[in-house]
Amino acid sequence: MIDLADSKSQRGERCGLFEQFLARARIAIPPRKKNRVAVAAGLGRLFLVVLINASACLTAAAGNQNGQMPAAGDAAAAVTGTAAVSEPEKAKPTPSGSTQQGAPSVSQAGDPCHGADGNGAPAMVVIRPGRFDMGSPETEAGRFSVEGPQHRVTMPRPFAISRCEITVGQFAQFIRETGYQTSAEAGGKGCYVWNPEKRAVQQQPGTHWHNPGFSQGDDHPVVCVSWVDARRYVDWLSQRTGALYRLPTEAEWEYAARADTDTARYYGDNSPCEYANGLGREAQNIAARDWAVAECTDAHVYTAPVGRFTPNLFGLYDMLGNAWEWTLDCWHPDYAEKPPRDGSVWLAENGGACDRRVVRGGSWNNGPQVLRAADRLGSSTGAADGLLGFRVARAL
Ligand SMILES: [Ca+2]
């Protein structure tokens, strides 16, 4: 069973992601809060001008090519490279503004999620340096104690993160070329998946990344992949492209997800079904009777194709909802013990429990309370879960 360490009621216990969500889903939807997205958009544009002038790594914005990017997302650029391989535990960025070898490229026309060079690399968005308050304030509706104390983090250098979650099709390419057997397959026990008839989670033999218990197309986020599987994917991607891919740190993830907003969600509390595939009215038939669901319909009971919902102000899709995403960071129950202030990874030397890693962003099976930029859980590195996938990052 997937191990999980979580918040106030379950800290230190080990249980499945689904079990955690069962508890969380029963909590009421938080009230609306002031939406600061518009202000953030203006600041984003200002910072963008500075960044474009300062950083040679910013080039043609993918969004400018396909018309799908918001203004602040103009900072985005899909990048490829030819750097050496071997994924680091800790980001080793080069000085700001310098790229690794290789010319930047843009997304495929009409496809924001795939690089235009056709080598299988995901489209990447360059995220500029900046500061943000990581975690949630104690006043945030729906907050869990794992999200505090809120603390200031400075991101000293740009980095890149994939515009979308890694898809079934992208993961399939990795499997085809390597013959790799995922954790769910190798153990023979399968993935922890949702049984809609029993309205319960169970480890189901025969379920894995290509059969997570519900129908998926190649453009859906891959799930039922363990942290170990995700690491193997980024190793392969690095070797294949010559660029140094890795999973994002937890701080990188939250900085990218917030995209200059300090609200619980980058879309405020308005129209959640426009921005995120979560637990909406469409999922009433699979959700437990007492679950709190969004008061709207996003039209996807399970995963949705990536890149279809409105992106955040950095041009990133599905940062909330669709699939939880693995990060590099070792699990820690809160930010009380000397959290890294520079966006770097939280490892054992910081007191982290590295047999578990932090997951972020919520999924198709989570209501509004979980779909917040600060919410976080931990899952065992070998666990495969039908809610859990990943996106990739690169130091620049
Ligand atoms: Ca949904």
Residues whose N, C-alpha, C, O or C-beta is under 5 A from the ligand:
A	BS01	CA	N277 G278 L279 G280 D298 H300 V301 Y302 W364
